[in-house]
Amino acid sequence: ENARKGLASAQSELQKVQTEAPQATKAYQTEDERRRETASKPEEIRRMKHRYCLYCDQGYDPDGIIGLFTKNGVWNGGPFGKHVGHKEIHKFFSGVSKQIVFAAHLVLNEIIDVSADCKSAKGEWWLIMPCTVIADSGAEEARWLCAYYKEKYVCERGKWKFKELNLDLKFFEPHRKGWAKT
C-alpha cells in the first residue's frame, strides 16, 4: 500500500514537472527533420549579419542596426567604444556617419556554431572595409580597415539577433600610407 502511494505520488510529481517546465529542446519526428532545422540556422544568422553590413553601408542606419540587437545587446568596437543597449548603440551609430562617409563592409570566412537547442549561437568573421573618413584636417581620406568579429547570437521569437558583437581591430590605415610597417 505504501509503495503504491509512493509510486502514485512520484508519478504525479513527474507529470506536474513535465507540464510546468518549459521544454529544453524541440521534439523531432526524424533525424532528417532535426538536421534540416539545425542546418537552416547558420544561413539565417548569415542573412542577419549581411543585413547589419547593409545598414552600415547605407549610412549607418541606427534604427535598422538596433533592430538586429537584443534589448541589452553589446556592440564593442574596441577603439570605437563599447555601447550597451539599444539607446547607446543608437546614439553611436547616429553619429558615426559624420566620421565615416563611405563604407563597404566585406565580411568573409565565417564560422558559425549553433547550440543543440537552436536558441543561441556563436560566430566569427573577418572584415575588410575600404572606407572614406573625414580626417582631422576636415578633408576626405581613403582608408582600409581590417578586423576580426567575435559574436554571440540568440533567437528571439524566431528571429536571430546579436547578443554581443566584438570587433578586434587589426588596422585602420590611410590607403596611401598602407598598413605595413617599414
Stockholm file with secondary structure:
# STOCKHOLM 1.0

chainA/1-182         ENARKGLASAQSELQKVQTEAPQATKAYQTEDERRRETASKPEEIRRMKHRYCLYCDQGYDPDGIIGLFTKNGVWNGGPFGKHVGHKEIHKFFSGVSKQIVFAAHLVLNEIIDVSADCKSAKGEWWLIMPCTVIADSGAEEARWLCAYYKEKYVCERGKWKFKELNLDLKFFEPHRKGWAKT
#=GR chainA/1-182 SS CHHHHHHHHHHHHHHHHHHHSCCSSCCCSSHHHHHHHHHHHHHHHHHHHHHHHHHHHTTCCHHHHHTTEEEEEEEECGGGCEEEHHHHHHHHHHHHTTTEEEECCEEEEEEEEECTTSSEEEEEEEEEEEEEEECTTSSEEEEEEEEEEEEEEEEETTEEEEEEEEEEEEEEEETTTCSCCC
#=GC SS_cons         CHHHHHHHHHHHHHHHHHHHSCCSSCCCSSHHHHHHHHHHHHHHHHHHHHHHHHHHHTTCCHHHHHTTEEEEEEEECGGGCEEEHHHHHHHHHHHHTTTEEEECCEEEEEEEEECTTSSEEEEEEEEEEEEEEECTTSSEEEEEEEEEEEEEEEEETTEEEEEEEEEEEEEEEETTTCSCCC
//
